[in-house]
């Protein structure tokens, strides 16, 4: 209760700051993920957040984990320190029910269905767009909870950064780029080496003689090397662009280590095909390799996709979006001890989608639909409808309804299991969802924005390993209801972002709360510029009680982080971050440790 009161008082203090219309800064206004086209945030009919490169730099954060845990509607958990396995639940849905894109290309594994957020280096990111709520009518499978799209770094000039911090956390990156409008290039390489701390603690064991306990007090480290490159060239009315992202890491755990390779690349061609007709032609490929020698296991995932999207203006107030997606996937699960494949499969999917956006005075509307034909599960149709009302210059409300689905992964369909236990099931059907949302936004001027939303999601045919010998079957149902509040202020030297989420995520069959989803959570970030050279800021993160595996209830916690940036001159700057200032001993995942009080400093050269 004390932490809730403290957050409330802090938010009230931010809201009471005086505003001056002649001393404001513009907020980021454009996103492309919600409807697959560039739309201003104040015109979209979905709940969207954009984390810009400027905000990433201001945070001095070490991992994408540190950024996303501050976002409304996001529960993100890590089993230890840097490089440890990380799972993200968007609006109460499962970790494999949020679609993850990198530069428009699907990035999750075809075999496991998950994305390795722990291997994603922040220095390789230009911005992150988070769209809450189902977007299957535009993007197809997996977008039940929403879509997270990561855009790779776009440098304009040379840049070098070196940093060091607690737990022997050393990293560095260097890059160069040059852009003239939308033409140019950017290349950056980086590396990180963390000695780390013990990921686990004795509470992981059921007593000192637990034969299945993997606790080992040694340090669990992490190594990573990465590359992010992009280029674009305009000829006539067409823009040819390409990007590639590669991350190669090694994450240690008590029994050994896991080697991970993530690689995503794509080529696009954009331009006008007529006076009112533009198109986007894209091709991409994604690769993920996970190898764990101690367990004798390896997973290989390959995906290729081609898409053609068209945007047709039907007058000044209407727009038609239509296109085609084709995806081919291959995956295998290997038993390194036996030298043979446990699972090897391939499949393809063709999706047709269309959306219609229109404005009628104060009314905005969007209708979209999609049909997917898969070689693995047949045909699936999804649709969505959204309406928005502008209640004067400052107020806007919206309501939406959307359907979603998640296709079974290759492992869920065909994995033979272990001695018949935890086997896949080729008869599985896709998980299906329906969601409704209403929202209200208040934007009195360009310096501030407040919003509130209520949402409700029902998911049927959840895939659960609860059949005979724990085989995968369609049986469970989930019910998720929630509310979110958010406020942003950027005025003069001040910047503040506050949000609060209340959520009730439960198994509709047993009434049990879904694991690792907090009933309530919130965050407050305040930053102030002290002249032209110094920026200081603070982050307050609160997370309420959660259930965990083994009928364990995890207590709530509050964490305070500090950050600062000092510019020596136009080329050199020093960044610093102090995490867990109070040295709180809290639990995110039962049996796993979190960092205590820790610090990080970074020197950046960018002429």
Buried (B, 14 or more C-beta within 10 A) or exposed (E): EEBBEBBBEBBEEBEEEEBEEEEBEEBBEEBBBBBBBEBEBEBBBBBBBBBBBEBBBBBBBBBBBBBBBBBBBBBBBBBBBBBBBBBBBBBBBBBBBBBBBBBBBBBBBBBBBBBBBBBBBBBBBBBBBBBBBBBBBBBBBBBBBBBBBBBBBBBEEBBBBBBBBBBEBBBBBBBBBEBEEEBBBBBBBBBBBBBBBBBBBEEBBEEEEEEEBEBEEEBBBBBBBBBBBBBBEBEEEBBBBBBBBBBBBBBBBBEEBBBBBBBBBBBBBBBEEEEEEBBBBBBBBBBBBBBBEEEEBBBBBBBBBEBBBBBBBEEEEBBBBBBEBBBBBBBBBBBBEEEEEBBBBBBBBBBBBBBBBBBEEEEBBBBBBBBBEBEBBEEBEBBBBBBBBBEEEEEBBBBBBBBBBBBBBBBBBBBBBEEEEBBBBEEBBBBBBBBBBEBBBBBEEBBBBBBBBBBBBBBBBBBBBEBEEBBBBBEBBBBBBBBBBBBBBBBBEBBBBBBBBBBBBBBBEEEEBBBBBBBBBBBBBBBBBEEEEEBBBBBBBBBBEBBBEEEBEBEBBBBBBBBBBBBEEEEEBEBBBBBBBEEEEEBBBBBBBBBBEBBBBBBBBBE
